[in-house]
Amino acid sequence: MKRFAAFLLLLVSALAGAARWLDVVNYTDLDTGFVTWGPAWARYAIAGGVLFLLALGALLAPRRPAALCGQSTAQGVLCFLTGFGFAALGGAKLAGWAQLDAFGKAGAVLYLISAVWMLLLGRSRFTPEFEAPTRSALVGVAGTLSLYLLTISRFGLAPTGMARVDANFAALAALAALLFTAAQAKVAYVPGGRSGGWVFFTGSAAFLLCTCLAFPGTLARFMVGLAGAADLAEAAALALVGVCGAVYAFGSVGEPAPEENAASQM
């Protein structure tokens, strides 16, 4: 029943994404990001309502899910795909190295570090017993730095405003991706931590914001020539983080780890 409820919540996010695509292509000025029909606050209200449902869904997760403490092929595959996405993004950024400022060059290098981290994390999820991706958790911290930089860039440097729904969703997507990857790193090194609910919320929120709400805007702009390949690669990498988040969220509502079962019977 928990898995079915989690599936329904993720389905609601996917439906919100379908509605967002229709909104972007029909009722959004792609050049400015302003909505052309209806109040902007309605878009935020829908996103906020879904996030509230996801927060309630976090109550379904055991404090220490078994799926976060051992082998998970699905999580490993998605981590690999996300790593390849970050590698492609880093490559796209490096292709325009001469045109990048210092901020952009730092981001390009950090994306490649994120790619290496995701590949290492993916490899660790295929081992039958729990195995940390690396000896030092500093590698996991380094793997999230690109998203710290992206979050700062989108909140502090990009033009925003309540009417610029697409830009605000993009900024929130960067924050959601950062929170989820930080949660990923934590459970990768501290599997005994009681963080099932937080992994569910951050993972499902990343799916909603990165994959379902932010990616459609960049894809639509790319299709009409208003966004470049690097912009699409960046949005696609975050969308993969969101799909990875959905897999982690779905796994986190499974059976609790055996130690937790034993403790609950005492």
ZIDA-V815168 format. One record per helix or strand of 3 or more residues. SS is the DSSP state (H for helix, E for strand). FROM is the first residue (numbers start at 1). TO is the last residue. Records with the same first field share a line. If there is no record, write none. Layout:
SS=FROM-TO ; FROM-TO
This chain:
H=2-27 ; 40-60 ; 66-68 ; 73-95 ; 97-99 ; 102-124 ; 138-156 ; 165-189 ; 196-223 ; 229-252 ; 258-265
